[in-house]
Amino acid sequence: MRKLLFVCSENRLRSPTAEAAFSEFSGVEAIGAGLNHDAQTPVSGDLIQWADLILVMEKSHRNKLTKKFRDQLRGKRVVVLGIPDEYEYMQPELVSLLKVRAGRFVQ
């Protein structure tokens, strides 16, 4: 089972969409989390340890994640997907973009 942690700011639009889209894949467990203090599901050290791969939406997320969780990230791969905060939850264009940019890491 491949465990994917998707990270954005608020965990309201992009990462929950990624969680829903990739949870449908066979052999994949996906969780979305956010870096802001008021995120629906905040990123935690436990989630980082759980994940096989961490996929962040923007470079700023990687920077913030690295600053906050440097020790827990040792040995973890963090991938920047380059997906801006301009989509609604489960918007078809967002789902397609996620599947293209993150899909290659699921194989």
Sequence and secondary structure as in RCSB ss.txt:
>XXXX:A:sequence
MRKLLFVCSENRLRSPTAEAAFSEFSGVEAIGAGLNHDAQTPVSGDLIQWADLILVMEKSHRNKLTKKFRDQLRG
KRVVVLGIPDEYEYMQPELVSLLKVRAGRFVQ
>XXXX:A:secstr
 EEEEEEESSSSSHHHHHHHHHHTSTTEEEEEEESSTT SSB  HHHHHH SEEEESSHHHHHHHHHHHTTTTTT
 EEEE    S   TT HHHHHHHHHHHHTTT 
